[in-house]
Amino acid sequence: GAGVSQTPSNKVTEKGKYVELRCDPISGHTALYWYRQSLGQGPEFLIYFQGTGAADDSGLPNDRFFAVRPEGSVSTLKIQRTERGDSAVYLCASSTTSVGQETQYFGPGTRLLVL
Amino acid sequence: AQSVAQPEDQVNVAEGNPLTVKCTYSVSGNPYLFWYVQYPNRGLQFLLKYITGDNLVKGSYGFEAEFNKSQTSFHLKKPSALVSDSALYFCAVRDSTGTYKYIFGTGTRLKVLA
């Protein structure tokens, strides 16, 4: 079956611009996660959705970052006034939330480069 | 606050030898522990997890991990390494009493030498 997909696969933008990154989770997965992975680091938690609501957004670095999941499926991560330090691979993952079944399935990521 | 540590940036092992990749964690409640692998230019793939039950967990590709509560560790092991096991390995933890917020380690690069 189809896995988690993310678009675009690569995004180059200029400092100060606005970007949107999209994630299509596995059908039926109620949980959706966004992570940021910088070079040589592990995935850094940004936000977790349970259905349409953000259950935990404690990882968002500042108010330039925002994410939505209006219909409980596709999610969009939005970054305003991008900075060079935002350059990273942004990963999306989805899972069920049944205890013991919470394996996360990751997408291929969006590589963001802010010039 | 929850945290996870992978003390080795890189582990080198000869093909056919046993391998161990180390992970220690800190959580307030009971830990849910995971190992993921990342191959070059590919996404993170699930290997195995410990939620409850037997301390020895078996996963994909012949990997296993042992949950040790007293040492707060969850080391990844394989009895006989393959060159194709060479990749980047990440340990992750979630506090069972918290939200579904996962903390990942910084990763350990495994290099299996022919």
HADDOCK unambig.tbl for C-alpha pairs under 7 A between the chains (distance, minus, plus):
assign (segid A and resid 41 and name CA) (segid B and resid 106 and name CA) 4.86 0.50 0.50
assign (segid A and resid 41 and name CA) (segid B and resid 107 and name CA) 6.79 0.50 0.50
assign (segid A and resid 42 and name CA) (segid B and resid 90 and name CA) 6.97 0.50 0.50
assign (segid A and resid 42 and name CA) (segid B and resid 104 and name CA) 5.74 0.50 0.50
assign (segid A and resid 42 and name CA) (segid B and resid 105 and name CA) 5.60 0.50 0.50
assign (segid A and resid 42 and name CA) (segid B and resid 106 and name CA) 4.30 0.50 0.50
assign (segid A and resid 42 and name CA) (segid B and resid 107 and name CA) 5.80 0.50 0.50
assign (segid A and resid 43 and name CA) (segid B and resid 104 and name CA) 5.96 0.50 0.50
assign (segid A and resid 44 and name CA) (segid B and resid 104 and name CA) 6.85 0.50 0.50
assign (segid A and resid 45 and name CA) (segid B and resid 102 and name CA) 6.66 0.50 0.50
assign (segid A and resid 45 and name CA) (segid B and resid 103 and name CA) 6.70 0.50 0.50
assign (segid A and resid 48 and name CA) (segid B and resid 101 and name CA) 6.95 0.50 0.50
assign (segid A and resid 56 and name CA) (segid B and resid 99 and name CA) 6.92 0.50 0.50
assign (segid A and resid 100 and name CA) (segid B and resid 51 and name CA) 5.95 0.50 0.50
assign (segid A and resid 106 and name CA) (segid B and resid 43 and name CA) 6.23 0.50 0.50
assign (segid A and resid 106 and name CA) (segid B and resid 44 and name CA) 5.83 0.50 0.50
assign (segid A and resid 107 and name CA) (segid B and resid 43 and name CA) 6.08 0.50 0.50
assign (segid A and resid 108 and name CA) (segid B and resid 42 and name CA) 6.29 0.50 0.50
assign (segid A and resid 108 and name CA) (segid B and resid 43 and name CA) 4.63 0.50 0.50
